[in-house]
Amino acid sequence: MNPVATTGLSIEMNTNSRRITRGVLAQQSAVNSETIRYYEKIGLMPHPMRSQGGHRLYNDDHLKRLVFIRRCRELGFSLEEIKNLFGLVDTGEYSCDEVKLRTEAHLKDIQQKVCDLKKMEGLLKDLVAECRNGKHSSCPIVEALYH
């Protein structure tokens, strides 16, 4: 699975592809319509062309880019990390090594979070084990949370 280096996106959007509405784009990409609008607002998605009636019209390049963003988000990349990846990918002049370095940095962050979550899990298990399941108001879990 390599969602980053295989998109083939460029800064210029293809103007000869089909036109779809934001609702159709949302369905096909599995990304909420308001999220698409937000991505446009923060610059992750280019603004689409508009119809004569003012409706946004997206194309296949928008769909590819949105799927790229969704896959990155599924893998835990932050919006800033995705912007940085697009900084490489959009130029078309990037190496797999550059993408790999950024992905390795992200992997390290994920591994640290997993380690931190395992520590939290252990602490919570200890707290639960101290509970006497009584109906009285003194609870070791509540007491531990106050300290």
N, C-alpha and C positions, 0 to 999 in steps of 0.2 A: 504494500500500500504506500503510494508516494503521491499524495494529493498536491504537493507544492510544485515540484519540478515538471509536472506533466501537463499543465494547463495550456501553455502556448498562447497566453493572453498578451495583447499589446495595448498601448495607450489609445490608439485609434480604434474606434469601434466600427465594425463592419456595417455599412449603411445599406447593403443589398440583401440583408436577411429579412425574414418575416417580422412582422410587427405584432406585439402582444400587449395586453393591458397588464397593469400591476396585479390584478386579481389572478390572471392566468400565470403570470410570472411567479406569484406566491405559491400557487398550486404545484407548478412544475418543479420548483426549487425546494419545496417544503420549508419555506421561510415566510413568516408572518408578514402581511402587507405593510403594517406600520414599521416593522423592523427594516424592511426595504427602504422605506422613506427615511428612516433614521440613518441608514448607511449612506444614502445620498447626501443627507445633511452634513455628515462628518467627513465626506470625501472618499469613503471606501468604494462607493458605486458612482459612476459618472451619471450626470443628469441625462435622462432620456430625451429623445425628440418629442415634440408635441404635435398632436393632430390639429387641424384647423379649428376644431372646437375646444382646444386646450387640454385634451386628455394626454396623459403620458403614454408614450408608445415605446416599449422595450423590444430588444432584438435578441438573437441567440447569444451574442457576446455578453450581454447583460446576464443572461441565464448562466452561462459558463462561469462568469465572475462571481455570481451569487452562490453557486454551488461550491466554488473554491472557498468562499468565506464561510459557508455553513460547515464544510468539512474541517476547516481550520478550527472553528469554534467547537466542533465535536471533539477535537483532539486537544482542547484546552488552551489554544492560542488566544492571547488577549487581542483586543482591537488594535492596539499599538503594534504588537508583533505582526499582525496581518498587514497593517500599513507598511511596515518595514519589508515584509516579504514582497508586497506589490512594488515597493521601491526597486527591488531587484528584478522581479518578473516582468513588470510593465515595459522596461527598457528593451527586453529581449536579449540583452547582453549580460547574462549571468551564468555562473558556473554551478554545477551541482555541488561543488565544494562549498560555495558561499551559502547555498540553501542548507546544506548539511550542517554547517557550523551554527547557524541560527536554530536549526531543529535540535541539535545536540544541547544547546543552551536551554531551550525549552524543556527538553527531556530531563535535564538536571533539576530544573525547578519542580517538575512533576514528581520526580523521585524524592525530593526534599519534602514536598507536601504529603506524599504517601507515608514517609517516615514520621512526620508530625502527626498524621492521622492515626497511625499505629500506636503512638505514645498516648494520644487521647483515648483511644479504645481501651488500652490497658488501665488507665486511670479510672475510666467509667466502669469497667468491669470490677475493679477493686471497690468502688463506691457501692455498686449494686450488691456485691458479696457481703458488705458490712450491714446491709439492711436486714432488720429482723422481722420484716413483714408484719409488724404489730399495728394495732389500731391506736396506739398512743401518739401523742403529739411530738415526741422527741424522735427525730429522724436523722440518722447519721449522714444521709446524703445532703439534707438541707444544712446541717451543721458544717459539713465540709465545704459547701458552696459559700458559706459566710466567711470562711477563713482563707 
